[in-house]
Amino acid sequence: MTELVVRALTEHDTALFTTLPDPGLVGRAAFGHRYLPRHEGGDYRPEWTWVALRDGAVVARAAWWAGPDDTAPKALDWFDFADGEHDAAALLLRSAPFRTEYALLVPPGWREHPDVRAAAQARIDAAVAAGLKPLVERYRYEWTPSCGLPEQPGRLLFRPEPDDAVVRDVLRRTMHGTLDAHDRRNIAEGGIEAALDEAMALLHWMPSPRAWWRLAYTPAGEIVGLHIPAHNPASPCIGYIGVVPEHRGRGYAHDLLAACTHDLAGHGAERIAAATDQANHPMAATFARAGYPVTQERIDLVP
């Protein structure tokens, strides 16, 4: 085989990215997303978009994403390659100077379809060969008005809390015994304070108003948890749902999710994105009860 050329794109040749044939079985193409560089009104920066070329033809591609004000990539969004180019794809990821999470989007029930399963597994194998490791599989939900607003049980009182220290303390309590793989990994690697730093930074990074955050109390004044209606760069979303340990097992996650959904709908949301780990059975059941359909699955791999 001829020698590979692995490099970033420039503003003058971003059209190369779309020359790789893609059947759209997995990844962002499977859900109608398009690669569009920032200078054409899209989300992707040429210097964060890399290709592997053989005889001038693209045989592997990768594009990293971040918010409009970020100075470094936050996630690997696109990762595709031609048949027989597994090694080129792995070399591409190793050559690019970015070490971020890779979120591979797949259709619900993807393992039941051999061609989809093969396409997903090929990307997973190449990413692993490049030094990433699977962390967790997640459900991705999208609420729309046609789903109907979930019933609000009326058991809790919701109040804004402007003091980040108070919110952080409640977050700390909700992380005790968490089933979330990302939080568990952050706690294991850096301790609870580092995990809290990352969670708070993410919540502040979202462009939605800080004033939307709500703590939840019983009528007697006991703290139950918090919900954070949010808006990421793409759409309204469920930013965080958490119940403190002493109030778990009473279905309060539904109360929080219902209130969060009503708040976002009240702010004009026509669709609300949400996600949870597939192994987090209580939260998955909460989303099902609140009428949130699973629209995607996601495989997260980390450096």
N, C-alpha and C positions, 0 to 999 in steps of 0.2 A: 504494500500500500504506500501511497505517496506520503510525504511528510505533512504533518499537521501544522497549521498556523493558528495559535490561540491568542486572541486579543479582545480588547474592548472595542465597542463601536464608537463612532464619532457622530456629530450632528449631520454629517454629509452622507452617511451610509446606513442609517438606521433601518432602511427598507430591507436590508439583508436579513433582518430577524425573521421576517414573515416568509422568506423563501424556503424554509424547511417545511416539507410536507407534514401535516399534522392531522390525523384522522379525528381528533377531538374526543377521544375516549375518556381521558382523564386530564387533570390539570385545569387551568383556567379556561382553556379553549373549550372544554366540555360544558361550560356553563355560559357560553356566549361572550366571554370577555375578550377584548382585543388588546394587543400590544400597541401602545401609542406613546411616543416620546413626549417629554414635557414641552419641547419647542413646537409641538403640533397640538398642544392642549391636553396631553395625556399625563400619566403618572410616573413614567419611567425616564431615567436619565441615561443618556448614551454611555457615560463613563461607568455606569453600574450595570451595563448590558454587555455580556461577553458571548463570543461565538468561537467555535472551532471550525476551521475551514480546511477542506481537502481539495486541491486543484481549484480553489476559488469558490467552491460550493460549501454552504453551511451544512455540517453534519451533526452539530450539537449546539445548543443555545441555552443561555441562562440569563435571567433578568431579576435583579434585586429591587425591592421597593422600600420606600420610606415616606413619611409625611412631608408636606411641602416645605416645612421649616427645618427638617432634620438634616444633619450634616454627615450622617453615616447610614448605611442601609439597615433596616430593621428585620427584613425577612426575604428569603428567596421565594419569589412568586412563580416564575416560569423555569422549567427545567425539562428539556425535550431533546431527543436525539434520533438519528436515523437507525434503521435496522442494522445490526452488526457493529454499531459504533459505541458500545458500552464503555470501552476503554477510553475513547476520545471524550466521552461525556464526563467520566471520572477525572480525567486529566484537566478538563476545563474547570471543574469545581476546585481542584487543588491549585490551579494556576491563578485563579482570580483571588484578589487580596481581601476577601470578605468571609467572615465566619459567623453566619447567622443561622437562625432556625429556618428549616424548609417545611412549608405547609403544602402538602400534596392534596389537592381536592379530588374527590372521587364521588361517583353517584351513590345514592343509598343502595345497600345490598350489592356492592361492587364485586364481591367475591363469587356471586352466583353467576356471573357472566364471564366465560373464559377469556374473551378478547380484552375485556376491561381489566380483569384480574392480571393478565399477562402484561398489559401496558403499565399498570401501577407497580407490579413487582419489578419490572425492568428498571423503573426510575428509583425505586427503593434500593435495589441492588447496586446501581451506579452511585447513588448518594452514599451508601455505606462504604463502598470501595474508595470514595473520596474522603472518608473520615467522619461522616455523620453517623448517628445511631438513632433508631426509632425510640421515641419517648412515649407517645400515647396516640390513641385513635379517639376522635371526637365526633359528636353529632353537631351539625350546624342547622339552626332553625331560622325560619323567617315567618313572622306574624304579619298578616295584612288584615284590613278591616273585615274581609270576608270570613275570617276565622272567628269573629265575634270577640267582644271584650270579656275576659275572664271574670267570674263572680268575685266580688270582694267580700270576704267573710265579716269584716268590720270588727275584728277582735283586737286590732292594734291601733295605736296612735302614731302618726308619722310627723316628724319635726325636722326642719332644717338644722344643720349644725355647722356654723361658720368656722369653728376652731379645728384646724387640721389635727392637732394633738389628740382631741377627743375622738375624732374619726379614726385616727391611727390606732388608738387603744381598742376600739371596738373591732377593727380589722384584725388586730393581734389575737383577740379572743376567738374570732371566727376561724382563724387559721389553725387553732388547736384541733388536732385530729382531722385536718382537711383531707378530702378525697381527691383534690385537684392535683394532677401530676406535676404541673408546672410549679405550683406553690411548694409541693413536697420536695421537688428537686432543688428549688432555691433555698429552702430551709436546710436541706441536707448539705448543700455546698457552701452556704455562706452564713447560716444561722437565721433566726427569726427576724432580726432587725434588718438584715440585707434583703430578705424576702419582702418585708414591709416597705423598704425603700423603693424596691422595684414596683410593687403594687401601687403605691402612692404616685410614683412618677408616671406610670401608665395612665392613671385616672386623671392626673393633671394635664397630661399630654393631649388628651381628647379635647377637641375644640368646643364641646358643649359647656354651658354655664356651670360654674362651681355651685351656684345657688340651687341647682336641681338635687343635690345629694340629700338623702333623708335617713335619719336614724328611726328605728321602730321601737316602741315601748308598749308594755301592757298598760291597761287602765290604772294599775297600781303604781306605775312608774318604773317598772323593771325593764332594763334594756334587753331587747330580743335580738336585734341585729341591725342590718342596714341594707338599703337598696340604692343603687346609683343609676338613674336613667342617664344615658349618655348619647353622644353622637360621634362616631369615628369619622375619618375623612371621607368615607363612602356613604354612610347611612346612619339613622338612629339605631341604637343597640342597647341591650341590657349590659351595662358596664360592670355591675357586681351585685351579687346576691349572697348574703351571709347571715347565718344564725349562730349565736353564741352557744357553747356546748350545753349549758344548763337548760336551754329551751328547745333542744332538738327532740325529734320524735313526736312532735305535736302538730306537724303540718304547717308550721309557720313559713316555710319557704314558699308555699303557695300564696300566702298573704302578701309576702314581699314582692313576688313576681307579678301578682295581679295589680298591686299598687304601682309598681314600676311601669307596667304596660299601660295602665290608665293615664299615668303622668305623661308618658311619651305621646300617647294618642292625643292627650289634651294640648300638647305642644305642636300638634299637626302632623305627627308621623303617619305616613301611609304604609310603611313597612318597617319592621323592627327585627334586626338580626340578633341572634343569640347563639351560644354554644356551650356544651359541657362535655366532659370526658365520658366515653361510653361506659367506663367502669363505675362512674358515679351514678349508680342506679337510683338513689333517692331524687337527685336533681333531674335526671332524665324523666322519671315518673312525674315530677312536678311540671316540667314543660308539657308533657302529654296531657296532663289534667287541665292545664291552662289553655289548651288548644293550639299549641305551637307545633306545626308540622316539621318533620325532618326533611330538609331540602338538599342537603349535601352531607357527606362524611368527609373527614379530614384526617390525614396521617401526618403527625408532626415528628420531624427528625431534627436533632440538635447536634451541634458540634461536640 
